[in-house]
Structures are given as C-alpha cells and as structure tokens.
Amino acid sequence: MIILGLTGSIGMGKSTAGTLLRRSGFAVHEADRVVHRLLATGGAAAAAVAAAFPGVASERGIDRPALARLVFGDEAALQRLEAILHPLVRAAEHRFLAASARRRARLVVLDIPLLFESGAERRCDATVVVSAPAFLQRLRVMRRPHMDERRFAAVLKRQMPDRDKRARADFVVLTGLDKRRTLHRLQQIVRILAQTPPSPPRWSPHARNRPRYRDHRPRS
C-alpha cells in the first residue's frame, strides 16, 4: 500500500486536491476533519479541551472560534491544546491505515496541513505539495470567515514557507489555473506511483526506507 502525504500552506488548494482524489476513488484521511469530530458534542477531545480552556464549551461541542482566540499568539496554550489533540489524531490515522491495509488498498492519502513541520512525511511513501501564487493565496484566505491580516500572518508564521515545502516534496501541484488541470496533474502523479511495487506500511516495524521519487517538472 502506498501512502501519499498531501500538504500545502493555507489557501493553496489542499482541500480541493483532497476532494479530487477522493472523487477519483482514493481514500483520504483528513487531519482537520478528525479534529472537527474530536471537538464536536461527544467527541473524544471535547471534555478535555473544555476542562483545559474554560469558556469554550457550547451546546454543539467546542466553540472553535472561541478556542482559536484563546490560543492565538499564546504558544503555551497552543502546546496544551496540541498535547490533547495530536495523540487522538494520530490514533485515528493509524486506524485509517490499518483498515485500508485490510481492504488491500493500493494507494491512500494522508491530508496533513503541517506534514513537514511535524515530521509526518516520514510516515509516507511519497509527498505532494499544492502551491499557488502568493496573491491568489492571499485572496482565497482573506475570503474566509473570522480571518484578518493579523491571523493570516500568524498562520503563515507557523507554516513552513511554500518554497521550502516545494523543495522537499516529491511532487508539486500548481492550483492557480483550474480544477481540470489540477486533476490532470494528480492523475499523473497517481500513475507514477502505481508503477512502484507496494511496500510494507510505513507505520509497521517492517517498513523500508522511504523511496525518493524524482519529479523533474517545474516547481514554480
């Protein structure tokens, strides 16, 4: 089973790429979606987060904007939150990979926003970064609710620069054109990966060293 790590900075089109891969028949594990479930009413992290951050609980689980305001700019608070969430997200990822292996899936996708920043690329056989021009990234992000210049700058500060992600990735998908071209590029990547013999799962003790795929297409 090939594990493809999907990432990209905020506003670069990662969610769109994940949706296109899912519609193409591949199982996609979204770390952000797992976090939403964990913080919803009855979610596995809701009680712990409510106890650690008084005032963020609501009838629908954790009030995410309120939680974001508490951890925004507070590194210690952010680390407390991550200490609660990250083990649960990782456990959900492991269950996803185990279930995919039982189904004998040929390729699965791990959609992880901080793939390189967290070292999660070591759990993948190949990595793909979505990228777009800075002006388009900014336009997309500033359309989001609860977003302003200060918050955008803070998010960018936590993320590895786009140029560094592109340099580290096995493949790059440029999303500044249209969805059709994005899909074509993703399909091309999948065809390249399909030519690779399956390896033991990266999360098993028998995993080999991760192969390197040399993608010589332009990265900017």
C-alpha positions as CSV (number, residue, x, y, z in Angstrom):
1,M,0.0,0.0,0.0
2,I,1.4,3.4,-1.0
3,I,0.8,6.2,1.5
4,L,0.7,9.6,-0.2
5,G,1.2,12.6,2.0
6,L,-0.8,15.7,0.9
7,T,0.0,19.1,2.2
8,G,0.2,22.8,1.3
9,S,0.2,26.2,3.1
10,I,-3.1,27.9,3.9
11,G,-5.1,28.9,0.9
12,M,-3.0,26.9,-1.6
13,G,-5.8,24.5,-2.6
14,K,-5.1,21.4,-0.5
15,S,-8.8,20.8,0.3
16,T,-9.7,20.9,-3.4
17,A,-6.9,18.4,-4.2
18,G,-8.1,16.1,-1.5
19,T,-11.7,16.3,-2.8
20,L,-10.5,15.5,-6.3
21,L,-8.5,12.5,-5.1
22,R,-11.5,11.2,-3.1
23,R,-13.8,11.6,-6.2
24,S,-11.2,9.6,-8.1
25,G,-11.7,6.7,-5.8
26,F,-8.9,7.0,-3.3
27,A,-9.4,7.0,0.5
28,V,-8.3,10.3,2.0
29,H,-7.7,10.8,5.7
30,E,-8.1,14.5,6.6
31,A,-6.5,15.5,9.9
32,D,-8.6,18.7,10.1
33,R,-11.8,16.7,9.7
34,V,-10.7,14.4,12.5
35,V,-10.1,17.4,14.7
36,H,-13.7,18.7,14.0
37,R,-15.1,15.3,15.1
38,L,-13.0,15.3,18.2
39,L,-14.2,18.7,19.2
40,A,-17.9,18.1,18.4
41,T,-20.5,17.2,21.0
42,G,-19.5,13.9,22.5
43,G,-16.2,14.0,20.7
44,A,-13.2,12.2,22.3
45,A,-11.4,15.5,23.0
46,A,-14.3,17.8,23.9
47,A,-14.3,17.2,27.6
48,A,-10.5,17.5,28.0
49,V,-10.4,20.7,25.9
50,A,-13.3,22.2,27.8
51,A,-11.5,21.5,31.1
52,A,-8.2,22.9,29.8
53,F,-9.8,26.0,28.3
54,P,-12.8,27.2,30.4
55,G,-15.4,29.0,28.5
56,V,-15.1,27.3,25.1
57,A,-17.8,24.6,25.6
58,S,-21.1,25.1,23.8
59,E,-24.2,23.0,23.0
60,R,-22.5,21.9,19.8
61,G,-19.3,20.9,21.4
62,I,-16.2,23.2,21.5
63,D,-16.7,26.7,20.1
64,R,-13.8,26.6,17.7
65,P,-13.6,30.4,17.1
66,A,-13.5,31.0,20.9
67,L,-10.8,28.3,21.3
68,A,-8.8,29.9,18.5
69,R,-8.9,33.3,20.2
70,L,-7.6,31.7,23.4
71,V,-4.6,30.0,21.8
72,F,-3.9,32.7,19.2
73,G,-0.5,34.2,19.9
74,D,-0.1,32.1,23.1
75,E,2.5,29.3,22.4
76,A,2.0,27.7,25.8
77,A,-1.8,27.4,25.3
78,L,-1.3,26.1,21.8
79,Q,1.0,23.4,23.1
80,R,-1.6,22.4,25.7
81,L,-4.2,22.0,23.0
82,E,-1.9,20.0,20.8
83,A,-1.0,17.7,23.6
84,I,-4.7,16.8,23.8
85,L,-5.4,16.6,20.1
86,H,-2.3,15.2,18.5
87,P,-2.3,11.7,20.1
88,L,-6.0,11.3,19.2
89,V,-5.5,12.4,15.6
90,R,-2.5,10.1,15.2
91,A,-4.6,7.2,16.6
92,A,-7.4,7.9,14.1
93,E,-4.8,7.9,11.3
94,H,-3.4,4.6,12.4
95,R,-6.9,3.1,12.4
96,F,-7.5,4.5,8.9
97,L,-4.3,3.0,7.6
98,A,-5.0,-0.4,9.2
99,A,-8.5,-0.5,7.7
100,S,-7.1,0.5,4.3
101,A,-4.5,-2.3,4.5
102,R,-7.2,-4.8,5.3
103,R,-9.1,-3.7,2.2
104,R,-5.9,-4.1,0.2
105,A,-6.0,-0.5,-0.9
106,R,-3.3,0.3,-3.5
107,L,-2.9,3.9,-2.5
108,V,-4.3,6.1,0.3
109,V,-3.8,9.8,1.1
110,L,-2.9,11.5,4.3
111,D,-4.1,15.1,4.2
112,I,-1.9,16.8,6.9
113,P,-1.6,20.6,6.9
114,L,1.7,20.6,8.9
115,L,3.1,17.5,7.2
116,F,6.7,18.6,7.0
117,E,6.6,20.8,10.1
118,S,5.5,17.8,12.3
119,G,7.8,15.3,10.6
120,A,4.8,13.3,9.4
121,E,6.4,12.9,5.9
122,R,8.4,10.1,7.5
123,R,5.2,8.1,7.6
124,C,4.6,8.5,3.9
125,D,6.0,6.8,0.8
126,A,5.7,10.0,-1.3
127,T,4.6,13.6,-0.7
128,V,2.8,16.1,-2.8
129,V,2.6,19.8,-2.1
130,V,-0.1,22.1,-3.6
131,S,1.0,25.6,-4.4
132,A,-0.3,28.8,-5.9
133,P,0.9,32.3,-6.5
134,A,1.1,34.4,-3.3
135,F,-1.5,36.9,-4.5
136,L,-4.0,34.1,-5.1
137,Q,-3.3,32.5,-1.8
138,R,-4.0,35.8,0.0
139,L,-7.2,36.4,-2.0
140,R,-8.5,32.9,-1.0
141,V,-7.6,33.2,2.6
142,M,-9.0,36.7,3.2
143,R,-12.4,35.5,2.0
144,R,-12.6,33.1,4.9
145,P,-14.8,33.9,7.9
146,H,-13.0,35.1,11.1
147,M,-9.9,35.9,9.0
148,D,-8.0,39.1,9.2
149,E,-4.4,40.3,8.4
150,R,-3.1,39.5,11.9
151,R,-4.5,36.0,12.0
152,F,-3.3,35.3,8.4
153,A,0.2,36.4,9.4
154,A,0.2,34.2,12.5
155,V,-0.8,31.2,10.5
156,L,1.9,31.8,7.9
157,K,4.4,32.1,10.7
158,R,3.6,28.6,12.0
159,Q,3.9,27.1,8.5
160,M,7.0,26.3,6.5
161,P,7.4,28.7,3.6
162,D,5.9,27.5,0.4
163,R,9.2,27.5,-1.5
164,D,10.7,25.2,1.2
165,K,7.7,22.8,1.0
166,R,8.1,22.6,-2.8
167,A,11.8,21.9,-2.4
168,R,11.1,19.0,0.0
169,A,8.2,17.4,-1.8
170,D,8.3,14.5,-4.2
171,F,5.6,16.2,-6.4
172,V,4.2,19.7,-6.7
173,V,0.7,20.5,-7.9
174,L,0.1,24.1,-9.1
175,T,-3.5,25.1,-8.3
176,G,-3.6,28.6,-9.7
177,L,-5.1,27.6,-13.0
178,D,-8.3,25.5,-12.9
179,K,-9.6,22.3,-11.3
180,R,-9.3,20.3,-14.6
181,R,-5.5,20.9,-14.8
182,T,-5.2,20.2,-11.1
183,L,-7.0,16.9,-11.5
184,H,-4.9,16.0,-14.6
185,R,-1.7,16.6,-12.5
186,L,-2.9,14.5,-9.6
187,Q,-3.8,11.7,-12.0
188,Q,-0.4,11.9,-13.5
189,I,1.2,11.5,-10.0
190,V,-1.0,8.6,-9.2
191,R,0.1,6.9,-12.5
192,I,3.8,7.4,-11.5
193,L,3.1,5.9,-8.0
194,A,1.2,3.0,-9.5
195,Q,4.4,1.8,-11.2
196,T,6.1,1.4,-7.8
197,P,6.0,-2.0,-6.1
198,P,3.9,-1.9,-2.9
199,S,6.0,-1.7,0.3
200,P,5.2,-2.6,4.0
201,P,3.2,0.0,5.7
202,R,5.3,3.0,6.9
203,W,3.7,2.6,10.3
204,S,4.7,-1.0,10.7
205,P,8.0,-2.2,12.2
206,H,8.9,-3.8,8.9
207,A,8.8,-0.6,6.8
208,R,11.7,0.0,4.5
209,N,13.4,3.3,4.0
210,R,11.1,5.7,2.1
211,P,11.9,5.7,-1.7
212,R,12.5,9.1,-3.3
213,Y,10.5,10.0,-6.4
214,R,12.3,12.3,-8.7
215,D,9.8,14.7,-10.3
216,H,11.6,16.9,-12.8
217,R,8.6,19.1,-13.7
218,P,8.8,22.9,-12.9
219,R,8.1,23.7,-9.3
220,S,7.3,27.4,-9.6
